[in-house]
Amino acid sequence: MSYRLLHFTFPTICWTDIFKPLPRSISSHLKFRVWCSCDCKNRNQGEIMEQVVADGAEVMVGDPELLQRKISSIRLEGPAKLQVIADFDATLTKYWVDGHRGHSSHGLLQQGNPEYDVKRQKLYEYYHPLEIDPTIPIDEKAKLMEEWWEKTHGLLIEGGLTYGAIKSSVANSRIAFRDGVLEFFELLEKSNVPILIFSAGLADIIEEVLRQKLHRSFKNVKIVSNRMVFDQNDHLVSFKGKTIHVLNKNEHAIDMAAPVHDQLGDVNGLVDDASSVKMRTNVLLLGDHIGDLGMSDGLNYKTRISVGFLNDNIEISRDSYRKSFDVVYMNDASMRGVVKLASQLCSMGK
């Protein structure tokens, strides 16, 4: 199957009151670069693409007609049947920050004890090559990942991590949300659509990033991740629940994880518990790795729209991402195209 690059051009007047100022190179028109299949029908391509592109982003859609059918199906059932499942690092957050590689929620942590920071780095240097080694069977790799995570957690406890160290680590980090994330959260909160943030990192750090970078709470956001237990002096003493690592980060982890609490707001404000979330059978899934598609494993979904962020190694990964995700945003794009898509999904067929 061959693919061609389509250009859709719209007057900027449609967008200037909604989106931030565009680069000088896009001064009088918005030009959206959209990759799609040559054997797709042309009659509705422009309309379909307009639902997912914004800010001059380069977007790949492998099958626009299939995407349109999925959008129509989800809209027909309305937001009451919709949930969002999102990875955190390099999906909700930027891949590049001020010209440098952005920190991950796990990588930003400096526990205030250089000896233990070095020990955790050595674990990374040993286990990360095993994580990305395609020759290791998945069951064997899962055991290695659990071993890595538990050793790292042990070092955090032994090294005397405090919640104060988490606060200062986030404040001094190079981590930032993609432009449009705040609008995305607000749209879904207004529509009472739950957002499940799945992370193999640390829930307490993610909460602190939300607190310091977005400066508000969201009743519809739940974090499914490894959660810490601190004593009365704010020293880490243990972790709640079973370990969540990169290979078991999916809907099954809702049951595995400790009960989610919201340090940013009222826990009673959360829109759904774990059982009712599973009844929402339409899914908008966001990730930056093909493996993130597994986050919906364990959910008997009816319709899933998958959105991938291809941040680096574009040419090498282009084909595999196009074949795996319904929509792919390239080159560390903003979240504004996803905001447009989510707005369509919540519009109840209007």
Contacts in CASP RR format, 6 or more apart in sequence:
PFRMAT RR
TARGET T0000
AUTHOR 0000-0000-0000
METHOD contacts of the structure
MODEL  1
MSYRLLHFTFPTICWTDIFKPLPRSISSHLKFRVWCSCDCKNRNQGEIME
QVVADGAEVMVGDPELLQRKISSIRLEGPAKLQVIADFDATLTKYWVDGH
RGHSSHGLLQQGNPEYDVKRQKLYEYYHPLEIDPTIPIDEKAKLMEEWWE
KTHGLLIEGGLTYGAIKSSVANSRIAFRDGVLEFFELLEKSNVPILIFSA
GLADIIEEVLRQKLHRSFKNVKIVSNRMVFDQNDHLVSFKGKTIHVLNKN
EHAIDMAAPVHDQLGDVNGLVDDASSVKMRTNVLLLGDHIGDLGMSDGLN
YKTRISVGFLNDNIEISRDSYRKSFDVVYMNDASMRGVVKLASQLCSMGK
1 37 0 8 1.000
1 38 0 8 1.000
1 39 0 8 1.000
2 37 0 8 1.000
2 38 0 8 1.000
3 35 0 8 1.000
3 36 0 8 1.000
3 37 0 8 1.000
3 38 0 8 1.000
3 62 0 8 1.000
3 322 0 8 1.000
4 35 0 8 1.000
4 36 0 8 1.000
4 38 0 8 1.000
5 33 0 8 1.000
5 34 0 8 1.000
5 35 0 8 1.000
6 34 0 8 1.000
6 35 0 8 1.000
6 36 0 8 1.000
6 45 0 8 1.000
6 49 0 8 1.000
7 31 0 8 1.000
7 32 0 8 1.000
7 33 0 8 1.000
7 34 0 8 1.000
8 31 0 8 1.000
8 32 0 8 1.000
8 34 0 8 1.000
8 46 0 8 1.000
8 49 0 8 1.000
8 50 0 8 1.000
8 53 0 8 1.000
9 29 0 8 1.000
9 30 0 8 1.000
9 31 0 8 1.000
9 32 0 8 1.000
10 29 0 8 1.000
10 30 0 8 1.000
10 32 0 8 1.000
10 50 0 8 1.000
11 29 0 8 1.000
11 30 0 8 1.000
12 22 0 8 1.000
12 26 0 8 1.000
12 28 0 8 1.000
12 29 0 8 1.000
12 30 0 8 1.000
14 30 0 8 1.000
15 30 0 8 1.000
15 54 0 8 1.000
19 54 0 8 1.000
19 55 0 8 1.000
19 336 0 8 1.000
20 55 0 8 1.000
20 179 0 8 1.000
22 30 0 8 1.000
22 55 0 8 1.000
22 56 0 8 1.000
26 56 0 8 1.000
30 55 0 8 1.000
30 56 0 8 1.000
31 56 0 8 1.000
32 49 0 8 1.000
32 53 0 8 1.000
32 54 0 8 1.000
32 56 0 8 1.000
32 57 0 8 1.000
32 58 0 8 1.000
32 59 0 8 1.000
33 56 0 8 1.000
33 57 0 8 1.000
33 58 0 8 1.000
33 59 0 8 1.000
34 49 0 8 1.000
34 53 0 8 1.000
34 58 0 8 1.000
34 59 0 8 1.000
34 60 0 8 1.000
34 61 0 8 1.000
35 58 0 8 1.000
35 59 0 8 1.000
35 60 0 8 1.000
35 61 0 8 1.000
35 62 0 8 1.000
35 318 0 8 1.000
35 322 0 8 1.000
36 45 0 8 1.000
36 49 0 8 1.000
36 60 0 8 1.000
36 61 0 8 1.000
36 62 0 8 1.000
36 63 0 8 1.000
36 64 0 8 1.000
37 62 0 8 1.000
37 63 0 8 1.000
37 64 0 8 1.000
40 62 0 8 1.000
40 63 0 8 1.000
40 64 0 8 1.000
40 65 0 8 1.000
41 65 0 8 1.000
44 64 0 8 1.000
44 65 0 8 1.000
44 68 0 8 1.000
45 64 0 8 1.000
48 61 0 8 1.000
48 64 0 8 1.000
48 65 0 8 1.000
48 67 0 8 1.000
48 68 0 8 1.000
49 59 0 8 1.000
49 61 0 8 1.000
49 64 0 8 1.000
51 71 0 8 1.000
51 340 0 8 1.000
51 341 0 8 1.000
51 344 0 8 1.000
52 59 0 8 1.000
52 61 0 8 1.000
52 67 0 8 1.000
52 327 0 8 1.000
52 337 0 8 1.000
52 338 0 8 1.000
52 340 0 8 1.000
52 341 0 8 1.000
53 59 0 8 1.000
53 337 0 8 1.000
53 340 0 8 1.000
54 334 0 8 1.000
54 336 0 8 1.000
54 337 0 8 1.000
54 339 0 8 1.000
54 340 0 8 1.000
55 179 0 8 1.000
55 333 0 8 1.000
55 334 0 8 1.000
55 336 0 8 1.000
55 337 0 8 1.000
57 329 0 8 1.000
57 330 0 8 1.000
57 331 0 8 1.000
57 333 0 8 1.000
57 334 0 8 1.000
57 336 0 8 1.000
57 337 0 8 1.000
58 329 0 8 1.000
58 330 0 8 1.000
58 331 0 8 1.000
58 333 0 8 1.000
59 327 0 8 1.000
59 328 0 8 1.000
59 329 0 8 1.000
59 330 0 8 1.000
59 333 0 8 1.000
59 337 0 8 1.000
60 310 0 8 1.000
60 318 0 8 1.000
60 321 0 8 1.000
60 322 0 8 1.000
60 325 0 8 1.000
60 327 0 8 1.000
60 328 0 8 1.000
60 330 0 8 1.000
61 67 0 8 1.000
61 326 0 8 1.000
61 327 0 8 1.000
61 328 0 8 1.000
62 322 0 8 1.000
62 323 0 8 1.000
62 326 0 8 1.000
63 326 0 8 1.000
66 326 0 8 1.000
67 305 0 8 1.000
67 326 0 8 1.000
67 327 0 8 1.000
70 303 0 8 1.000
70 304 0 8 1.000
70 305 0 8 1.000
70 326 0 8 1.000
71 305 0 8 1.000
71 341 0 8 1.000
71 344 0 8 1.000
71 345 0 8 1.000
72 349 0 8 1.000
73 282 0 8 1.000
73 302 0 8 1.000
73 303 0 8 1.000
74 81 0 8 1.000
74 82 0 8 1.000
74 282 0 8 1.000
74 284 0 8 1.000
74 303 0 8 1.000
74 305 0 8 1.000
74 345 0 8 1.000
75 344 0 8 1.000
75 345 0 8 1.000
75 347 0 8 1.000
75 348 0 8 1.000
75 349 0 8 1.000
75 350 0 8 1.000
76 349 0 8 1.000
77 282 0 8 1.000
77 302 0 8 1.000
78 282 0 8 1.000
78 345 0 8 1.000
78 346 0 8 1.000
78 348 0 8 1.000
78 349 0 8 1.000
79 191 0 8 1.000
79 192 0 8 1.000
79 193 0 8 1.000
79 345 0 8 1.000
79 346 0 8 1.000
79 348 0 8 1.000
80 192 0 8 1.000
80 280 0 8 1.000
81 280 0 8 1.000
81 281 0 8 1.000
81 282 0 8 1.000
81 302 0 8 1.000
82 191 0 8 1.000
82 193 0 8 1.000
82 280 0 8 1.000
82 282 0 8 1.000
82 283 0 8 1.000
82 284 0 8 1.000
82 345 0 8 1.000
82 346 0 8 1.000
83 193 0 8 1.000
83 194 0 8 1.000
83 195 0 8 1.000
83 196 0 8 1.000
83 272 0 8 1.000
83 277 0 8 1.000
83 280 0 8 1.000
83 282 0 8 1.000
83 283 0 8 1.000
83 284 0 8 1.000
84 188 0 8 1.000
84 193 0 8 1.000
84 194 0 8 1.000
84 195 0 8 1.000
84 196 0 8 1.000
84 283 0 8 1.000
84 284 0 8 1.000
84 285 0 8 1.000
84 286 0 8 1.000
84 342 0 8 1.000
85 196 0 8 1.000
85 198 0 8 1.000
85 251 0 8 1.000
85 283 0 8 1.000
85 284 0 8 1.000
85 285 0 8 1.000
85 286 0 8 1.000
85 295 0 8 1.000
85 296 0 8 1.000
86 92 0 8 1.000
86 195 0 8 1.000
86 196 0 8 1.000
86 197 0 8 1.000
86 198 0 8 1.000
86 285 0 8 1.000
86 286 0 8 1.000
86 287 0 8 1.000
87 197 0 8 1.000
87 198 0 8 1.000
87 199 0 8 1.000
87 286 0 8 1.000
87 287 0 8 1.000
87 288 0 8 1.000
87 289 0 8 1.000
87 292 0 8 1.000
87 295 0 8 1.000
88 105 0 8 1.000
88 197 0 8 1.000
88 198 0 8 1.000
88 199 0 8 1.000
88 201 0 8 1.000
88 206 0 8 1.000
88 225 0 8 1.000
89 104 0 8 1.000
89 105 0 8 1.000
89 106 0 8 1.000
89 199 0 8 1.000
89 288 0 8 1.000
90 104 0 8 1.000
90 288 0 8 1.000
90 309 0 8 1.000
90 311 0 8 1.000
91 286 0 8 1.000
91 287 0 8 1.000
91 288 0 8 1.000
91 292 0 8 1.000
91 308 0 8 1.000
91 309 0 8 1.000
92 177 0 8 1.000
92 178 0 8 1.000
92 181 0 8 1.000
92 197 0 8 1.000
92 286 0 8 1.000
92 335 0 8 1.000
93 102 0 8 1.000
93 104 0 8 1.000
93 105 0 8 1.000
93 175 0 8 1.000
93 176 0 8 1.000
93 177 0 8 1.000
93 178 0 8 1.000
93 209 0 8 1.000
94 102 0 8 1.000
94 175 0 8 1.000
94 176 0 8 1.000
94 177 0 8 1.000
94 178 0 8 1.000
94 332 0 8 1.000
95 101 0 8 1.000
95 102 0 8 1.000
95 288 0 8 1.000
95 309 0 8 1.000
95 311 0 8 1.000
95 312 0 8 1.000
95 332 0 8 1.000
96 102 0 8 1.000
96 311 0 8 1.000
96 332 0 8 1.000
97 103 0 8 1.000
97 174 0 8 1.000
97 175 0 8 1.000
97 176 0 8 1.000
98 174 0 8 1.000
100 174 0 8 1.000
101 174 0 8 1.000
102 174 0 8 1.000
102 175 0 8 1.000
102 176 0 8 1.000
103 173 0 8 1.000
103 174 0 8 1.000
103 175 0 8 1.000
104 175 0 8 1.000
105 175 0 8 1.000
105 199 0 8 1.000
105 201 0 8 1.000
105 202 0 8 1.000
105 205 0 8 1.000
105 206 0 8 1.000
105 209 0 8 1.000
106 200 0 8 1.000
106 201 0 8 1.000
106 202 0 8 1.000
106 205 0 8 1.000
108 169 0 8 1.000
108 170 0 8 1.000
108 173 0 8 1.000
108 174 0 8 1.000
108 175 0 8 1.000
108 205 0 8 1.000
109 161 0 8 1.000
109 165 0 8 1.000
109 166 0 8 1.000
109 169 0 8 1.000
109 202 0 8 1.000
109 205 0 8 1.000
110 117 0 8 1.000
110 165 0 8 1.000
110 168 0 8 1.000
110 169 0 8 1.000
110 172 0 8 1.000
111 117 0 8 1.000
111 120 0 8 1.000
111 156 0 8 1.000
111 159 0 8 1.000
111 160 0 8 1.000
111 161 0 8 1.000
111 165 0 8 1.000
111 169 0 8 1.000
112 161 0 8 1.000
112 165 0 8 1.000
113 159 0 8 1.000
113 160 0 8 1.000
113 161 0 8 1.000
115 159 0 8 1.000
116 155 0 8 1.000
116 156 0 8 1.000
116 158 0 8 1.000
116 159 0 8 1.000
116 160 0 8 1.000
119 155 0 8 1.000
120 152 0 8 1.000
120 155 0 8 1.000
120 156 0 8 1.000
123 148 0 8 1.000
123 151 0 8 1.000
123 152 0 8 1.000
123 155 0 8 1.000
127 144 0 8 1.000
127 145 0 8 1.000
127 147 0 8 1.000
127 148 0 8 1.000
130 136 0 8 1.000
130 141 0 8 1.000
130 144 0 8 1.000
131 141 0 8 1.000
131 144 0 8 1.000
131 145 0 8 1.000
131 148 0 8 1.000
131 246 0 8 1.000
133 141 0 8 1.000
136 144 0 8 1.000
138 247 0 8 1.000
141 247 0 8 1.000
142 245 0 8 1.000
142 247 0 8 1.000
142 248 0 8 1.000
145 245 0 8 1.000
145 246 0 8 1.000
145 247 0 8 1.000
146 243 0 8 1.000
146 245 0 8 1.000
148 245 0 8 1.000
149 200 0 8 1.000
149 226 0 8 1.000
149 243 0 8 1.000
149 244 0 8 1.000
149 245 0 8 1.000
150 243 0 8 1.000
153 226 0 8 1.000
153 239 0 8 1.000
153 243 0 8 1.000
156 228 0 8 1.000
156 236 0 8 1.000
157 236 0 8 1.000
157 237 0 8 1.000
157 238 0 8 1.000
160 235 0 8 1.000
160 236 0 8 1.000
161 228 0 8 1.000
161 235 0 8 1.000
161 236 0 8 1.000
162 230 0 8 1.000
162 233 0 8 1.000
162 234 0 8 1.000
162 235 0 8 1.000
162 236 0 8 1.000
163 204 0 8 1.000
163 230 0 8 1.000
163 234 0 8 1.000
163 236 0 8 1.000
164 234 0 8 1.000
166 204 0 8 1.000
166 205 0 8 1.000
166 208 0 8 1.000
167 208 0 8 1.000
167 212 0 8 1.000
169 205 0 8 1.000
170 205 0 8 1.000
170 208 0 8 1.000
170 209 0 8 1.000
170 212 0 8 1.000
171 212 0 8 1.000
175 209 0 8 1.000
175 213 0 8 1.000
176 213 0 8 1.000
177 213 0 8 1.000
177 214 0 8 1.000
177 335 0 8 1.000
178 332 0 8 1.000
178 333 0 8 1.000
178 334 0 8 1.000
178 335 0 8 1.000
179 334 0 8 1.000
179 335 0 8 1.000
179 336 0 8 1.000
180 334 0 8 1.000
180 335 0 8 1.000
180 336 0 8 1.000
180 339 0 8 1.000
181 214 0 8 1.000
181 335 0 8 1.000
182 214 0 8 1.000
183 335 0 8 1.000
183 336 0 8 1.000
183 339 0 8 1.000
184 335 0 8 1.000
184 338 0 8 1.000
184 339 0 8 1.000
184 342 0 8 1.000
185 195 0 8 1.000
185 214 0 8 1.000
185 218 0 8 1.000
185 220 0 8 1.000
185 221 0 8 1.000
186 218 0 8 1.000
187 339 0 8 1.000
187 342 0 8 1.000
187 343 0 8 1.000
187 346 0 8 1.000
188 194 0 8 1.000
188 195 0 8 1.000
188 220 0 8 1.000
188 342 0 8 1.000
188 346 0 8 1.000
189 218 0 8 1.000
189 219 0 8 1.000
189 220 0 8 1.000
189 221 0 8 1.000
191 346 0 8 1.000
192 220 0 8 1.000
192 271 0 8 1.000
193 220 0 8 1.000
193 271 0 8 1.000
193 342 0 8 1.000
193 346 0 8 1.000
194 220 0 8 1.000
194 221 0 8 1.000
194 222 0 8 1.000
194 270 0 8 1.000
194 271 0 8 1.000
194 272 0 8 1.000
194 277 0 8 1.000
194 280 0 8 1.000
195 218 0 8 1.000
195 220 0 8 1.000
195 221 0 8 1.000
195 222 0 8 1.000
196 222 0 8 1.000
196 224 0 8 1.000
196 254 0 8 1.000
196 277 0 8 1.000
197 206 0 8 1.000
197 221 0 8 1.000
197 222 0 8 1.000
197 223 0 8 1.000
197 224 0 8 1.000
197 225 0 8 1.000
198 224 0 8 1.000
198 225 0 8 1.000
198 249 0 8 1.000
198 250 0 8 1.000
198 253 0 8 1.000
198 295 0 8 1.000
199 206 0 8 1.000
199 223 0 8 1.000
199 224 0 8 1.000
199 225 0 8 1.000
199 244 0 8 1.000
199 249 0 8 1.000
200 225 0 8 1.000
200 226 0 8 1.000
200 244 0 8 1.000
200 245 0 8 1.000
200 246 0 8 1.000
200 249 0 8 1.000
201 225 0 8 1.000
201 226 0 8 1.000
201 244 0 8 1.000
202 225 0 8 1.000
202 226 0 8 1.000
202 227 0 8 1.000
202 228 0 8 1.000
203 223 0 8 1.000
203 224 0 8 1.000
203 225 0 8 1.000
203 226 0 8 1.000
203 227 0 8 1.000
203 228 0 8 1.000
203 260 0 8 1.000
204 227 0 8 1.000
204 228 0 8 1.000
206 223 0 8 1.000
206 225 0 8 1.000
207 223 0 8 1.000
207 262 0 8 1.000
207 263 0 8 1.000
207 264 0 8 1.000
210 217 0 8 1.000
210 221 0 8 1.000
210 264 0 8 1.000
211 263 0 8 1.000
211 264 0 8 1.000
216 264 0 8 1.000
217 262 0 8 1.000
217 264 0 8 1.000
217 265 0 8 1.000
218 264 0 8 1.000
219 262 0 8 1.000
219 265 0 8 1.000
219 266 0 8 1.000
219 269 0 8 1.000
219 270 0 8 1.000
219 271 0 8 1.000
220 270 0 8 1.000
220 271 0 8 1.000
221 262 0 8 1.000
222 260 0 8 1.000
222 270 0 8 1.000
222 277 0 8 1.000
223 260 0 8 1.000
224 244 0 8 1.000
224 249 0 8 1.000
224 253 0 8 1.000
224 254 0 8 1.000
224 257 0 8 1.000
224 260 0 8 1.000
225 244 0 8 1.000
225 257 0 8 1.000
226 239 0 8 1.000
226 243 0 8 1.000
226 244 0 8 1.000
226 257 0 8 1.000
227 239 0 8 1.000
227 240 0 8 1.000
227 241 0 8 1.000
227 257 0 8 1.000
227 258 0 8 1.000
227 260 0 8 1.000
228 236 0 8 1.000
228 238 0 8 1.000
228 239 0 8 1.000
228 240 0 8 1.000
229 236 0 8 1.000
229 237 0 8 1.000
229 238 0 8 1.000
229 239 0 8 1.000
229 240 0 8 1.000
230 236 0 8 1.000
230 237 0 8 1.000
231 237 0 8 1.000
240 257 0 8 1.000
240 258 0 8 1.000
240 259 0 8 1.000
241 256 0 8 1.000
241 257 0 8 1.000
241 258 0 8 1.000
242 256 0 8 1.000
242 257 0 8 1.000
244 253 0 8 1.000
244 256 0 8 1.000
244 257 0 8 1.000
248 256 0 8 1.000
249 294 0 8 1.000
249 295 0 8 1.000
250 294 0 8 1.000
250 295 0 8 1.000
250 296 0 8 1.000
250 297 0 8 1.000
250 298 0 8 1.000
251 278 0 8 1.000
251 295 0 8 1.000
251 296 0 8 1.000
251 297 0 8 1.000
251 298 0 8 1.000
251 299 0 8 1.000
252 297 0 8 1.000
252 298 0 8 1.000
254 274 0 8 1.000
254 277 0 8 1.000
254 278 0 8 1.000
255 274 0 8 1.000
260 270 0 8 1.000
261 267 0 8 1.000
262 269 0 8 1.000
262 270 0 8 1.000
272 280 0 8 1.000
278 299 0 8 1.000
278 300 0 8 1.000
281 299 0 8 1.000
281 300 0 8 1.000
281 301 0 8 1.000
281 302 0 8 1.000
281 303 0 8 1.000
282 301 0 8 1.000
282 302 0 8 1.000
282 303 0 8 1.000
282 304 0 8 1.000
282 345 0 8 1.000
283 296 0 8 1.000
283 299 0 8 1.000
283 301 0 8 1.000
283 303 0 8 1.000
283 304 0 8 1.000
283 305 0 8 1.000
284 304 0 8 1.000
284 305 0 8 1.000
284 307 0 8 1.000
284 341 0 8 1.000
284 342 0 8 1.000
284 345 0 8 1.000
285 292 0 8 1.000
285 293 0 8 1.000
285 295 0 8 1.000
285 296 0 8 1.000
285 304 0 8 1.000
285 305 0 8 1.000
285 306 0 8 1.000
285 307 0 8 1.000
286 292 0 8 1.000
286 307 0 8 1.000
286 308 0 8 1.000
286 309 0 8 1.000
286 338 0 8 1.000
287 293 0 8 1.000
287 295 0 8 1.000
287 306 0 8 1.000
287 307 0 8 1.000
287 308 0 8 1.000
287 309 0 8 1.000
288 308 0 8 1.000
288 309 0 8 1.000
288 310 0 8 1.000
288 311 0 8 1.000
290 320 0 8 1.000
290 321 0 8 1.000
290 324 0 8 1.000
290 325 0 8 1.000
292 308 0 8 1.000
293 306 0 8 1.000
293 324 0 8 1.000
293 325 0 8 1.000
296 304 0 8 1.000
305 326 0 8 1.000
305 327 0 8 1.000
305 341 0 8 1.000
305 345 0 8 1.000
306 324 0 8 1.000
306 325 0 8 1.000
306 326 0 8 1.000
306 327 0 8 1.000
307 325 0 8 1.000
307 326 0 8 1.000
307 327 0 8 1.000
307 328 0 8 1.000
307 329 0 8 1.000
307 338 0 8 1.000
307 341 0 8 1.000
308 321 0 8 1.000
308 325 0 8 1.000
308 327 0 8 1.000
308 328 0 8 1.000
308 329 0 8 1.000
309 328 0 8 1.000
309 329 0 8 1.000
309 332 0 8 1.000
309 333 0 8 1.000
310 317 0 8 1.000
310 318 0 8 1.000
310 321 0 8 1.000
310 328 0 8 1.000
310 329 0 8 1.000
310 330 0 8 1.000
310 331 0 8 1.000
311 330 0 8 1.000
311 331 0 8 1.000
311 332 0 8 1.000
314 330 0 8 1.000
314 331 0 8 1.000
318 330 0 8 1.000
321 328 0 8 1.000
322 328 0 8 1.000
327 341 0 8 1.000
329 337 0 8 1.000
329 338 0 8 1.000
END
